[in-house]
Amino acid sequence: MTATVNIATHSGRQQLLEVIHRHGVIAYPTEAVWGLGCDPWSETAVETILALKQRPRAKGLILVAASVAQVGFLLDPLPMDLRERAAARWPGPVTCVIPDVKQQIPSWVKGDHESIAVRVSAHPLVQQLCQLAGKPLVSTSCNPAGQLPARTADQVRGYFPTGIDLLVAGALGDEEQPSSIIDITTGQILR
């Protein structure tokens, strides 16, 4: 059984950091559904998530951040109008696909894309996770490919009785649907 932690406690925060630093996978509530997350710079952890979800590496994954400043390294190389277009949508349930101009995100996160999908969350728990980690985290819906995303901790455990190192206790946000996705270069709504 996957351990559940409360990151409001010191021991919970320590467990979370240990899992992230040792290339583990966490499950946590987001704005609308439960998500799977890890350190995006850990190929081992990302490959674990892809295997759990049975998701092709080519599709890529989303990064979630605590603040616009936390993804400033991705926004700074962009023209001002694109930076403003992304920042105007955050924090909130909008994922922006932005060009990875300086190729700062590993291919195992971007998949077959030259861009990266990024969301700055308004969910306090997600913000706290990213603040504790000191960086954006991978965020993908907690479900095997083709299944509905988990909306409860019990569904998370049902989908993934093994493979998740830590389940972060908390409540979902108020959104009914996972984040919308927009390409900030074209303005096209992708989801």
N, CA, C and O atoms as a DFTB+ gen file, in Angstrom:
764 C
 N C O
     1  1       0.853      -1.180       0.000
     2  2       0.000       0.000       0.000
     3  2       0.899       1.244       0.000
     4  3       1.861       1.326       0.764
     5  1       0.579       2.185      -0.848
     6  2       1.328       3.435      -0.956
     7  2       1.103       4.277       0.297
     8  3      -0.031       4.444       0.745
     9  1       2.193       4.809       0.860
    10  2       2.091       5.672       2.038
    11  2       1.413       6.984       1.665
    12  3       1.629       7.532       0.584
    13  1       0.583       7.475       2.593
    14  2      -0.067       8.771       2.428
    15  2       0.570       9.739       3.414
    16  3       0.756       9.407       4.585
    17  1       0.905      10.938       2.941
    18  2       1.509      11.931       3.827
    19  2       0.749      13.244       3.772
    20  3       0.097      13.576       2.782
    21  1       0.855      13.969       4.860
    22  2       0.306      15.312       4.959
    23  2       1.503      16.255       4.955
    24  3       2.310      16.238       5.884
    25  1       1.622      17.075       3.915
    26  2       2.802      17.943       3.826
    27  2       2.678      19.190       4.706
    28  3       3.538      20.070       4.666
    29  1       1.607      19.260       5.498
    30  2       1.521      20.325       6.494
    31  2       2.423      20.001       7.683
    32  3       2.722      20.873       8.498
    33  1       2.855      18.740       7.777
    34  2       3.737      18.336       8.876
    35  2       5.187      18.311       8.398
    36  3       5.466      18.134       7.212
    37  1       6.095      18.490       9.345
    38  2       7.525      18.446       9.015
    39  2       7.904      17.083       8.446
    40  3       8.615      17.008       7.443
    41  1       7.435      16.002       9.078
    42  2       7.796      14.654       8.606
    43  2       7.220      14.397       7.212
    44  3       7.853      13.730       6.393
    45  1       6.029      14.919       6.941
    46  2       5.428      14.770       5.615
    47  2       6.234      15.482       4.545
    48  3       6.438      14.956       3.450
    49  1       6.689      16.679       4.871
    50  2       7.524      17.429       3.918
    51  2       8.848      16.705       3.679
    52  3       9.330      16.645       2.548
    53  1       9.429      16.159       4.736
    54  2      10.691      15.421       4.601
    55  2      10.502      14.192       3.705
    56  3      11.331      13.919       2.837
    57  1       9.412      13.457       3.920
    58  2       9.137      12.277       3.091
    59  2       8.980      12.664       1.627
    60  3       9.508      11.996       0.739
    61  1       8.251      13.747       1.385
    62  2       8.052      14.219       0.022
    63  2       9.394      14.511      -0.645
    64  3       9.650      14.046      -1.756
    65  1      10.240      15.269       0.021
    66  2      11.533      15.629      -0.556
    67  2      12.411      14.410      -0.796
    68  3      13.120      14.338      -1.800
    69  1      12.364      13.457       0.120
    70  2      13.141      12.224      -0.062
    71  2      12.689      11.476      -1.307
    72  3      13.520      10.997      -2.080
    73  1      11.378      11.372      -1.508
    74  2      10.849      10.663      -2.674
    75  2      11.267      11.374      -3.961
    76  3      11.718      10.731      -4.908
    77  1      11.120      12.684      -3.996
    78  2      11.489      13.430      -5.203
    79  2      12.984      13.295      -5.480
    80  3      13.389      13.092      -6.624
    81  1      13.800      13.409      -4.439
    82  2      15.259      13.334      -4.631
    83  2      15.751      11.939      -5.004
    84  3      16.807      11.796      -5.620
    85  1      14.995      10.918      -4.636
    86  2      15.431       9.564      -5.001
    87  2      14.710       9.042      -6.256
    88  3      14.592       7.835      -6.467
    89  1      14.234       9.984      -7.076
    90  2      13.639       9.668      -8.383
    91  2      12.319       8.927      -8.270
    92  3      12.007       8.070      -9.097
    93  1      11.540       9.259      -7.236
    94  2      10.257       8.613      -7.036
    95  2       9.106       9.358      -7.688
    96  3       9.281      10.419      -8.288
    97  1       7.919       8.771      -7.552
    98  2       6.683       9.291      -8.147
    99  2       5.687       9.574      -7.034
   100  3       5.520       8.777      -6.111
   101  1       5.023      10.734      -7.139
   102  2       3.993      11.097      -6.170
   103  2       2.645      11.208      -6.872
   104  3       2.570      11.452      -8.077
   105  1       1.595      11.024      -6.102
   106  2       0.228      11.290      -6.562
   107  2      -0.317      12.389      -5.671
   108  3      -0.098      12.374      -4.459
   109  1      -1.034      13.350      -6.265
   110  2      -1.497      14.495      -5.496
   111  2      -2.736      15.099      -6.147
   112  3      -2.924      14.989      -7.359
   113  1      -3.589      15.743      -5.330
   114  2      -4.779      16.383      -5.878
   115  2      -4.418      17.695      -6.567
   116  3      -3.576      18.452      -6.084
   117  1      -5.064      17.953      -7.696
   118  2      -4.861      19.206      -8.433
   119  2      -6.188      19.967      -8.466
   120  3      -7.077      19.707      -7.655
   121  1      -6.316      20.892      -9.389
   122  2      -7.523      21.705      -9.486
   123  2      -8.781      20.875      -9.754
   124  3      -9.855      21.199      -9.246
   125  1      -8.654      19.805     -10.550
   126  2      -9.847      19.049     -10.955
   127  2      -9.722      17.537     -10.750
   128  3     -10.711      16.873     -10.443
   129  1      -8.529      16.997     -10.917
   130  2      -8.319      15.552     -10.836
   131  2      -7.018      15.277     -10.085
   132  3      -6.233      16.190      -9.830
   133  1      -6.803      14.031      -9.738
   134  2      -5.532      13.649      -9.132
   135  2      -4.470      13.599     -10.220
   136  3      -4.742      13.233     -11.363
   137  1      -3.264      13.972      -9.840
   138  2      -2.153      13.972     -10.775
   139  2      -1.020      13.082     -10.304
   140  3      -0.906      12.753      -9.123
   141  1      -0.187      12.703     -11.258
   142  2       1.072      12.024     -10.961
   143  2       2.174      13.037     -11.203
   144  3       2.108      13.818     -12.152
   145  1       3.176      13.027     -10.359
   146  2       4.252      13.992     -10.506
   147  2       5.600      13.436     -10.108
   148  3       5.711      12.406      -9.443
   149  1       6.630      14.163     -10.543
   150  2       8.005      13.795     -10.217
   151  2       8.922      14.942     -10.620
   152  3       8.480      15.959     -11.154
   153  1      10.195      14.753     -10.355
   154  2      11.219      15.700     -10.787
   155  2      11.366      15.560     -12.299
   156  3      11.711      14.479     -12.778
   157  1      11.114      16.621     -13.061
   158  2      11.202      16.503     -14.518
   159  2      12.625      16.232     -15.032
   160  3      12.803      15.773     -16.160
   161  1      13.626      16.516     -14.204
   162  2      14.999      16.281     -14.635
   163  2      15.486      14.888     -14.262
   164  3      16.667      14.578     -14.422
   165  1      14.580      14.043     -13.765
   166  2      14.898      12.643     -13.473
   167  2      14.276      11.760     -14.553
   168  3      13.069      11.519     -14.557
   169  1      15.110      11.289     -15.457
   170  2      14.602      10.420     -16.515
   171  2      13.988       9.156     -15.925
   172  3      12.980       8.661     -16.429
   173  1      14.587       8.636     -14.866
   174  2      14.077       7.435     -14.206
   175  2      12.637       7.655     -13.732
   176  3      11.760       6.830     -13.986
   177  1      12.405       8.768     -13.048
   178  2      11.074       9.044     -12.520
   179  2      10.059       9.252     -13.637
   180  3       8.946       8.730     -13.572
   181  1      10.439      10.014     -14.661
   182  2       9.534      10.254     -15.779
   183  2       9.202       8.947     -16.487
   184  3       8.046       8.711     -16.839
   185  1      10.191       8.105     -16.698
   186  2       9.940       6.801     -17.341
   187  2       9.005       5.941     -16.497
   188  3       8.204       5.181     -17.041
   189  1       9.103       6.054     -15.170
   190  2       8.182       5.314     -14.292
   191  2       6.749       5.778     -14.519
   192  3       5.837       4.959     -14.631
   193  1       6.551       7.101     -14.587
   194  2       5.200       7.630     -14.832
   195  2       4.679       7.169     -16.185
   196  3       3.534       6.728     -16.293
   197  1       5.505       7.266     -17.213
   198  2       5.067       6.847     -18.550
   199  2       4.686       5.366     -18.565
   200  3       3.703       4.980     -19.199
   201  1       5.463       4.544     -17.870
   202  2       5.148       3.110     -17.809
   203  2       3.853       2.871     -17.035
   204  3       3.021       2.070     -17.461
   205  1       3.674       3.555     -15.907
   206  2       2.443       3.403     -15.125
   207  2       1.221       3.754     -15.968
   208  3       0.226       3.029     -15.965
   209  1       1.302       4.867     -16.686
   210  2       0.173       5.343     -17.475
   211  2       0.038       4.617     -18.818
   212  3      -0.988       4.726     -19.490
   213  1       1.084       3.876     -19.201
   214  2       1.142       3.266     -20.534
   215  2       1.022       4.358     -21.589
   216  3       0.291       4.226     -22.571
   217  1       1.763       5.442     -21.358
   218  2       1.719       6.622     -22.217
   219  2       2.985       6.655     -23.068
   220  3       4.085       6.492     -22.539
   221  1       2.849       6.861     -24.357
   222  2       4.030       6.948     -25.211
   223  2       4.886       8.164     -24.851
   224  3       4.358       9.251     -24.612
   225  1       6.176       7.981     -24.814
   226  2       7.112       9.063     -24.499
   227  2       6.971      10.223     -25.494
   228  3       7.172      11.382     -25.132
   229  1       6.632       9.909     -26.724
   230  2       6.543      10.914     -27.785
   231  2       5.513      12.004     -27.480
   232  3       5.656      13.129     -27.958
   233  1       4.474      11.691     -26.691
   234  2       3.405      12.657     -26.418
   235  2       3.852      13.813     -25.530
   236  3       3.311      14.914     -25.633
   237  1       4.821      13.580     -24.671
   238  2       5.264      14.619     -23.756
   239  2       4.356      14.745     -22.543
   240  3       3.286      14.140     -22.478
   241  1       4.809      15.546     -21.585
   242  2       4.099      15.737     -20.324
   243  2       4.034      17.231     -19.999
   244  3       4.711      18.046     -20.626
   245  1       3.218      17.569     -19.019
   246  2       3.048      18.953     -18.567
   247  2       3.960      19.207     -17.363
   248  3       4.199      18.317     -16.547
   249  1       4.459      20.436     -17.273
   250  2       5.122      20.902     -16.060
   251  2       4.154      21.797     -15.308
   252  3       3.423      22.581     -15.913
   253  1       4.148      21.678     -13.979
   254  2       3.335      22.561     -13.146
   255  2       4.284      23.318     -12.227
   256  3       5.283      22.776     -11.756
   257  1       3.951      24.583     -11.983
   258  2       4.806      25.433     -11.161
   259  2       3.982      26.165     -10.110
   260  3       2.759      26.264     -10.205
   261  1       4.697      26.678      -9.096
   262  2       4.063      27.417      -8.010
   263  2       3.789      28.863      -8.373
   264  3       2.878      29.484      -7.824
   265  1       4.582      29.409      -9.306
   266  2       4.474      30.825      -9.644
   267  2       5.043      31.064     -11.035
   268  3       5.746      30.218     -11.587
   269  1       4.733      32.214     -11.583
   270  2       5.303      32.597     -12.876
   271  2       6.823      32.685     -12.751
   272  3       7.545      32.308     -13.674
   273  1       7.308      33.180     -11.618
   274  2       8.755      33.295     -11.404
   275  2       9.445      31.933     -11.497
   276  3      10.586      31.847     -11.951
   277  1       8.757      30.866     -11.070
   278  2       9.371      29.542     -11.077
   279  2       9.601      29.021     -12.502
   280  3      10.430      28.136     -12.709
   281  1       8.880      29.559     -13.468
   282  2       9.101      29.181     -14.868
   283  2       9.678      30.342     -15.676
   284  3       9.643      30.335     -16.906
   285  1      10.206      31.330     -14.972
   286  2      10.814      32.473     -15.632
   287  2      11.945      32.084     -16.567
   288  3      12.151      32.729     -17.595
   289  1      12.679      31.033     -16.218
   290  2      13.778      30.580     -17.077
   291  2      13.281      30.138     -18.450
   292  3      14.036      30.186     -19.422
   293  1      12.024      29.708     -18.545
   294  2      11.442      29.332     -19.833
   295  2      10.830      30.531     -20.551
   296  3      10.838      30.596     -21.780
   297  1      10.304      31.472     -19.782
   298  2       9.643      32.636     -20.377
   299  2      10.637      33.706     -20.822
   300  3      10.420      34.362     -21.841
   301  1      11.716      33.889     -20.075
   302  2      12.663      34.984     -20.355
   303  2      13.179      35.017     -21.792
   304  3      13.315      36.108     -22.346
   305  1      13.475      33.871     -22.429
   306  2      13.967      33.936     -23.809
   307  2      12.901      34.275     -24.857
   308  3      13.228      34.496     -26.023
   309  1      11.635      34.317     -24.449
   310  2      10.540      34.551     -25.397
   311  2      10.335      36.042     -25.644
   312  3      10.694      36.871     -24.807
   313  1       9.756      36.381     -26.797
   314  2       9.375      37.777     -27.031
   315  2       8.373      38.235     -25.960
   316  3       7.597      37.432     -25.441
   317  1       8.403      39.507     -25.644
   318  2       7.568      40.069     -24.573
   319  2       6.088      39.734     -24.747
   320  3       5.416      39.421     -23.765
   321  1       5.566      39.793     -25.973
   322  2       4.139      39.524     -26.156
   323  2       3.777      38.095     -25.768
   324  3       2.698      37.866     -25.222
   325  1       4.659      37.121     -26.038
   326  2       4.379      35.731     -25.662
   327  2       4.495      35.545     -24.148
   328  3       3.701      34.822     -23.548
   329  1       5.477      36.193     -23.537
   330  2       5.615      36.117     -22.073
   331  2       4.357      36.660     -21.411
   332  3       3.826      36.059     -20.477
   333  1       3.888      37.799     -21.901
   334  2       2.690      38.415     -21.318
   335  2       1.448      37.565     -21.556
   336  3       0.584      37.460     -20.685
   337  1       1.364      36.963     -22.732
   338  2       0.208      36.118     -23.064
   339  2       0.119      34.927     -22.103
   340  3      -0.970      34.570     -21.653
   341  1       1.258      34.319     -21.793
   342  2       1.270      33.184     -20.855
   343  2       0.986      33.664     -19.437
   344  3       0.120      33.117     -18.754
   345  1       1.712      34.680     -18.997
   346  2       1.581      35.154     -17.614
   347  2       0.169      35.645     -17.300
   348  3      -0.276      35.558     -16.155
   349  1      -0.535      36.160     -18.305
   350  2      -1.900      36.659     -18.091
   351  2      -2.873      35.530     -17.744
   352  3      -3.933      35.789     -17.174
   353  1      -2.536      34.304     -18.071
   354  2      -3.428      33.167     -17.832
   355  2      -3.139      32.471     -16.500
   356  3      -3.843      31.533     -16.126
   357  1      -2.126      32.916     -15.799
   358  2      -1.680      32.241     -14.569
   359  2      -1.757      33.159     -13.364
   360  3      -1.695      34.379     -13.521
   361  1      -1.891      32.607     -12.163
   362  2      -2.137      31.194     -11.906
   363  2      -3.577      30.837     -12.258
   364  3      -4.480      31.673     -12.213
   365  1      -3.753      29.596     -12.601
   366  2      -5.085      29.123     -12.947
   367  2      -5.054      27.843     -13.733
   368  3      -3.983      27.298     -14.001
   369  1      -6.227      27.350     -14.111
   370  2      -6.344      26.045     -14.764
   371  2      -6.103      26.098     -16.275
   372  3      -6.848      25.501     -17.053
   373  1      -5.063      26.815     -16.677
   374  2      -4.719      26.920     -18.098
   375  2      -3.276      26.470     -18.288
   376  3      -2.360      26.977     -17.641
   377  1      -3.093      25.518     -19.180
   378  2      -1.759      25.054     -19.547
   379  2      -1.382      25.742     -20.846
   380  3      -2.126      25.698     -21.826
   381  1      -0.217      26.378     -20.843
   382  2       0.270      27.071     -22.038
   383  2       1.387      26.268     -22.677
   384  3       2.335      25.859     -22.006
   385  1       1.269      26.047     -23.968
   386  2       2.344      25.404     -24.721
   387  2       3.258      26.529     -25.196
   388  3       2.852      27.398     -25.967
   389  1       4.508      26.492     -24.716
   390  2       5.458      27.556     -25.033
   391  2       6.709      26.970     -25.683
   392  3       7.107      25.851     -25.359
   393  1       7.328      27.713     -26.592
   394  2       8.556      27.223     -27.213
   395  2       9.667      27.079     -26.164
   396  3       9.854      27.958     -25.323
   397  1      10.388      25.976     -26.223
   398  2      11.555      25.784     -25.349
   399  2      12.765      26.308     -26.117
   400  3      13.577      25.539     -26.631
   401  1      12.865      27.627     -26.180
   402  2      13.834      28.313     -27.032
   403  2      15.266      27.857     -26.755
   404  3      16.036      27.624     -27.687
   405  1      15.621      27.730     -25.490
   406  2      16.999      27.373     -25.132
   407  2      17.175      25.876     -24.852
   408  3      18.208      25.451     -24.333
   409  1      16.160      25.086     -25.201
   410  2      16.224      23.624     -25.017
   411  2      16.621      23.271     -23.577
   412  3      17.580      22.533     -23.347
   413  1      15.870      23.809     -22.623
   414  2      16.180      23.616     -21.207
   415  2      15.440      22.439     -20.574
   416  3      15.786      21.993     -19.480
   417  1      14.430      21.946     -21.267
   418  2      13.636      20.851     -20.723
   419  2      14.036      19.561     -21.417
   420  3      14.135      19.522     -22.644
   421  1      14.271      18.489     -20.634
   422  2      14.714      17.226     -21.228
   423  2      13.697      16.635     -22.207
   424  3      12.489      16.832     -22.078
   425  1      14.221      15.914     -23.176
   426  2      13.370      15.296     -24.199
   427  2      12.392      14.291     -23.597
   428  3      11.307      14.087     -24.141
   429  1      12.758      13.667     -22.490
   430  2      11.837      12.691     -21.890
   431  2      10.599      13.375     -21.323
   432  3       9.603      12.700     -21.062
   433  1      10.626      14.699     -21.122
   434  2       9.443      15.445     -20.699
   435  2       8.713      16.023     -21.913
   436  3       7.486      15.964     -21.989
   437  1       9.466      16.578     -22.857
   438  2       8.850      17.227     -24.031
   439  2       8.329      16.229     -25.053
   440  3       7.468      16.572     -25.864
   441  1       8.830      15.014     -25.030
   442  2       8.427      14.067     -26.058
   443  2       9.003      14.477     -27.398
   444  3      10.159      14.891     -27.475
   445  1       8.222      14.369     -28.440
   446  2       8.668      14.704     -29.799
   447  2       8.407      16.171     -30.148
   448  3       8.282      16.510     -31.325
   449  1       8.323      17.034     -29.149
   450  2       7.965      18.431     -29.372
   451  2       9.153      19.359     -29.106
   452  3      10.050      19.034     -28.328
   453  1       9.140      20.518     -29.766
   454  2      10.148      21.558     -29.510
   455  2       9.634      22.548     -28.461
   456  3      10.342      23.473     -28.063
   457  1       8.411      22.342     -28.029
   458  2       7.779      23.213     -27.048
   459  2       7.507      22.412     -25.779
   460  3       7.664      21.192     -25.741
   461  1       7.092      23.141     -24.743
   462  2       6.775      22.492     -23.470
   463  2       5.439      23.035     -22.953
   464  3       5.154      24.228     -23.054
   465  1       4.636      22.137     -22.403
   466  2       3.354      22.518     -21.814
   467  2       3.581      22.863     -20.341
   468  3       4.136      22.065     -19.585
   469  1       3.141      24.073     -19.940
   470  2       3.404      24.580     -18.593
   471  2       2.124      25.153     -17.994
   472  3       1.352      25.833     -18.670
   473  1       1.915      24.860     -16.702
   474  2       0.790      25.444     -15.970
   475  2       1.311      26.003     -14.652
   476  3       2.087      25.347     -13.957
   477  1       0.889      27.196     -14.316
   478  2       1.146      27.743     -12.986
   479  2      -0.156      27.570     -12.222
   480  3      -1.161      28.217     -12.517
   481  1      -0.119      26.697     -11.246
   482  2      -1.330      26.294     -10.548
   483  2      -1.799      27.336      -9.543
   484  3      -0.992      28.037      -8.933
   485  1      -3.117      27.425      -9.380
   486  2      -3.716      28.245      -8.321
   487  2      -4.084      27.384      -7.117
   488  3      -4.548      27.898      -6.099
   489  1      -3.876      26.071      -7.236
   490  2      -4.225      25.153      -6.149
   491  2      -3.156      25.270      -5.058
   492  3      -1.979      25.034      -5.330
   493  1      -3.544      25.631      -3.830
   494  2      -2.547      25.854      -2.770
   495  2      -1.633      24.654      -2.517
   496  3      -0.440      24.831      -2.270
   497  1      -2.176      23.441      -2.576
   498  2      -1.356      22.262      -2.324
   499  2      -0.335      22.056      -3.440
   500  3       0.821      21.734      -3.165
   501  1      -0.744      22.237      -4.684
   502  2       0.180      22.095      -5.812
   503  2       1.271      23.159      -5.715
   504  3       2.445      22.874      -5.948
   505  1       0.880      24.380      -5.372
   506  2       1.876      25.435      -5.187
   507  2       2.881      25.048      -4.106
   508  3       4.087      25.235      -4.272
   509  1       2.378      24.509      -3.006
   510  2       3.261      24.117      -1.906
   511  2       4.215      22.998      -2.337
   512  3       5.391      23.018      -1.974
   513  1       3.724      22.031      -3.101
   514  2       4.584      20.946      -3.592
   515  2       5.746      21.498      -4.414
   516  3       6.898      21.112      -4.217
   517  1       5.430      22.402      -5.333
   518  2       6.469      22.976      -6.197
   519  2       7.422      23.873      -5.412
   520  3       8.618      23.913      -5.699
   521  1       6.894      24.591      -4.424
   522  2       7.760      25.410      -3.574
   523  2       8.710      24.538      -2.772
   524  3       9.898      24.844      -2.669
   525  1       8.199      23.458      -2.205
   526  2       9.048      22.548      -1.431
   527  2      10.128      21.924      -2.311
   528  3      11.282      21.801      -1.902
   529  1       9.739      21.535      -3.522
   530  2      10.701      20.922      -4.448
   531  2      11.708      21.951      -4.955
   532  3      12.824      21.601      -5.337
   533  1      11.305      23.230      -4.955
   534  2      12.174      24.290      -5.442
   535  2      12.260      24.354      -6.952
   536  3      13.202      24.920      -7.505
   537  1      11.269      23.770      -7.621
   538  2      11.259      23.731      -9.080
   539  2       9.891      23.271      -9.572
   540  3       9.090      22.755      -8.792
   541  1       9.623      23.456     -10.864
   542  2       8.395      22.875     -11.428
   543  2       8.469      21.352     -11.346
   544  3       9.553      20.769     -11.310
   545  1       7.312      20.729     -11.319
   546  2       7.218      19.268     -11.293
   547  2       6.435      18.788     -12.517
   548  3       5.681      19.548     -13.125
   549  1       6.625      17.540     -12.859
   550  2       5.779      16.915     -13.872
   551  2       4.373      16.833     -13.299
   552  3       4.194      16.556     -12.113
   553  1       3.386      17.071     -14.134
   554  2       1.985      16.945     -13.727
   555  2       1.220      16.304     -14.867
   556  3       1.084      16.880     -15.946
   557  1       0.730      15.117     -14.616
   558  2      -0.084      14.413     -15.602
   559  2      -1.225      13.729     -14.864
   560  3      -1.073      13.339     -13.706
   561  1      -2.347      13.585     -15.518
   562  2      -3.505      13.001     -14.847
   563  2      -3.182      11.593     -14.348
   564  3      -2.430      10.843     -14.971
   565  1      -3.772      11.267     -13.214
   566  2      -3.510       9.990     -12.549
   567  2      -4.494       8.944     -13.065
   568  3      -5.571       8.739     -12.505
   569  1      -4.089       8.295     -14.147
   570  2      -4.914       7.254     -14.748
   571  2      -4.106       6.522     -15.812
   572  3      -3.218       7.106     -16.433
   573  1      -4.414       5.242     -16.024
   574  2      -3.824       4.569     -17.182
   575  2      -4.428       5.156     -18.463
   576  3      -5.569       5.617     -18.457
   577  1      -3.678       5.140     -19.536
   578  2      -4.164       5.648     -20.823
   579  2      -5.523       5.033     -21.144
   580  3      -5.719       3.825     -21.014
   581  1      -6.447       5.878     -21.562
   582  2      -7.773       5.403     -21.948
   583  2      -8.775       5.338     -20.807
   584  3      -9.956       5.088     -21.049
   585  1      -8.339       5.554     -19.571
   586  2      -9.245       5.529     -18.418
   587  2      -9.522       6.960     -17.962
   588  3      -8.759       7.874     -18.277
   589  1     -10.600       7.152     -17.229
   590  2     -10.912       8.475     -16.690
   591  2      -9.916       8.824     -15.590
   592  3      -9.491       7.939     -14.846
   593  1      -9.533      10.096     -15.471
   594  2      -8.616      10.498     -14.405
   595  2      -9.211      10.234     -13.018
   596  3     -10.416      10.373     -12.813
   597  1      -8.364       9.858     -12.086
   598  2      -8.794       9.605     -10.705
   599  2      -9.286      10.895     -10.066
   600  3      -8.693      11.959     -10.243
   601  1     -10.387      10.780      -9.316
   602  2     -10.935      11.934      -8.589
   603  2     -10.909      11.706      -7.075
   604  3     -11.295      12.583      -6.302
   605  1     -10.453      10.523      -6.661
   606  2     -10.327      10.232      -5.228
   607  2      -9.033       9.465      -4.992
   608  3      -8.468       8.866      -5.906
   609  1      -8.580       9.499      -3.744
   610  2      -7.382       8.747      -3.374
   611  2      -7.615       7.251      -3.575
   612  3      -6.697       6.530      -3.965
   613  1      -8.838       6.779      -3.313
   614  2      -9.134       5.357      -3.517
   615  2      -9.015       4.971      -4.988
   616  3      -8.534       3.882      -5.303
   617  1      -9.449       5.852      -5.893
   618  2      -9.289       5.572      -7.322
   619  2      -7.808       5.519      -7.698
   620  3      -7.400       4.685      -8.507
   621  1      -7.006       6.406      -7.113
   622  2      -5.556       6.385      -7.364
   623  2      -5.002       5.015      -6.994
   624  3      -4.284       4.397      -7.780
   625  1      -5.337       4.541      -5.794
   626  2      -4.846       3.240      -5.322
   627  2      -5.380       2.099      -6.187
   628  3      -4.687       1.108      -6.417
   629  1      -6.615       2.246      -6.663
   630  2      -7.185       1.213      -7.525
   631  2      -6.470       1.120      -8.865
   632  3      -6.191       0.026      -9.355
   633  1      -6.178       2.263      -9.446
   634  2      -5.456       2.286     -10.719
   635  2      -4.014       1.802     -10.553
   636  3      -3.492       1.065     -11.390
   637  1      -3.390       2.226      -9.471
   638  2      -1.954       1.971      -9.293
   639  2      -1.679       1.400      -7.907
   640  3      -1.199       2.113      -7.026
   641  1      -1.984       0.102      -7.706
   642  2      -1.706      -0.493      -6.396
   643  2      -0.205      -0.527      -6.081
   644  3       0.185      -0.618      -4.918
   645  1       0.622      -0.454      -7.109
   646  2       2.069      -0.361      -6.927
   647  2       2.601       0.685      -7.910
   648  3       1.927       1.053      -8.872
   649  1       3.809       1.146      -7.650
   650  2       4.462       2.054      -8.583
   651  2       4.497       3.502      -8.145
   652  3       5.361       4.261      -8.585
   653  1       3.569       3.902      -7.282
   654  2       3.571       5.263      -6.741
   655  2       4.252       5.199      -5.381
   656  3       3.915       4.352      -4.553
   657  1       5.210       6.094      -5.149
   658  2       5.969       6.072      -3.907
   659  2       5.287       6.804      -2.763
   660  3       5.498       6.474      -1.596
   661  1       4.460       7.809      -3.096
   662  2       3.857       8.619      -2.045
   663  2       2.567       9.238      -2.552
   664  3       2.501       9.740      -3.675
   665  1       1.548       9.197      -1.715
   666  2       0.274       9.834      -2.014
   667  2       0.148      11.032      -1.076
   668  3       0.183      10.869       0.144
   669  1       0.002      12.223      -1.629
   670  2      -0.077      13.452      -0.835
   671  2      -1.535      13.716      -0.489
   672  3      -2.375      13.877      -1.375
   673  1      -1.827      13.759       0.812
   674  2      -3.199      13.977       1.270
   675  2      -3.659      15.387       0.929
   676  3      -2.890      16.344       1.026
   677  1      -4.915      15.503       0.531
   678  2      -5.479      16.814       0.231
   679  2      -6.743      16.684      -0.593
   680  3      -7.138      15.590      -0.995
   681  1      -7.365      17.821      -0.834
   682  2      -8.626      17.865      -1.569
   683  2      -8.417      18.434      -2.963
   684  3      -7.522      19.247      -3.195
   685  1      -9.261      17.990      -3.883
   686  2      -9.265      18.571      -5.225
   687  2      -9.730      20.025      -5.157
   688  3     -10.411      20.428      -4.214
   689  1      -9.355      20.796      -6.158
   690  2      -9.849      22.164      -6.288
   691  2     -11.267      22.167      -6.812
   692  3     -11.931      21.130      -6.834
   693  1     -11.728      23.318      -7.231
   694  2     -13.129      23.495      -7.626
   695  2     -13.405      23.313      -9.109
   696  3     -14.548      23.460      -9.540
   697  1     -12.392      23.000      -9.895
   698  2     -12.594      22.855     -11.336
   699  2     -13.263      21.522     -11.650
   700  3     -13.010      20.517     -10.986
   701  1     -14.119      21.526     -12.668
   702  2     -14.811      20.301     -13.090
   703  2     -14.002      19.498     -14.103
   704  3     -14.115      18.274     -14.169
   705  1     -13.187      20.194     -14.891
   706  2     -12.425      19.565     -15.969
   707  2     -10.935      19.834     -15.786
   708  3     -10.557      20.848     -15.198
   709  1     -10.075      18.924     -16.291
   710  2      -8.645      19.215     -16.294
   711  2      -8.364      20.518     -17.050
   712  3      -9.208      21.011     -17.799
   713  1      -7.174      21.060     -16.842
   714  2      -6.836      22.368     -17.416
   715  2      -7.025      22.401     -18.925
   716  3      -6.818      21.405     -19.618
   717  1      -7.426      23.574     -19.418
   718  2      -7.444      23.767     -20.861
   719  2      -5.999      23.963     -21.314
   720  3      -5.143      24.345     -20.516
   721  1      -5.733      23.705     -22.573
   722  2      -4.377      23.830     -23.117
   723  2      -4.428      24.763     -24.311
   724  3      -5.232      24.585     -25.226
   725  1      -3.547      25.771     -24.287
   726  2      -3.501      26.747     -25.376
   727  2      -2.061      26.905     -25.857
   728  3      -1.127      26.955     -25.057
   729  1      -1.901      26.982     -27.154
   730  2      -0.594      27.258     -27.745
   731  2      -0.429      28.776     -27.759
   732  3      -1.151      29.467     -28.478
   733  1       0.515      29.305     -26.971
   734  2       0.610      30.768     -26.883
   735  2       1.173      31.404     -28.137
   736  3       0.994      32.603     -28.355
   737  1       1.853      30.624     -28.967
   738  2       2.401      31.181     -30.202
   739  2       1.293      31.436     -31.232
   740  3       1.287      32.468     -31.902
   741  1       0.357      30.483     -31.350
   742  2      -0.709      30.583     -32.344
   743  2      -2.040      31.039     -31.759
   744  3      -2.904      31.529     -32.486
   745  1      -2.208      30.878     -30.438
   746  2      -3.485      31.165     -29.801
   747  2      -4.477      30.022     -29.917
   748  3      -5.595      30.120     -29.411
   749  1      -4.083      28.940     -30.576
   750  2      -4.983      27.800     -30.783
   751  2      -5.261      27.084     -29.463
   752  3      -4.343      26.803     -28.692
   753  1      -6.527      26.794     -29.215
   754  2      -6.925      26.019     -28.045
   755  2      -6.814      24.544     -28.409
   756  3      -7.486      24.068     -29.324
   757  1      -5.960      23.828     -27.688
   758  2      -5.688      22.428     -28.004
   759  2      -6.565      21.474     -27.202
   760  3      -6.783      20.333     -27.611
   761  1      -7.074      21.947     -26.046
   762  2      -7.995      21.124     -25.240
   763  2      -8.844      22.056     -24.398
   764  3      -9.695      21.596     -23.637
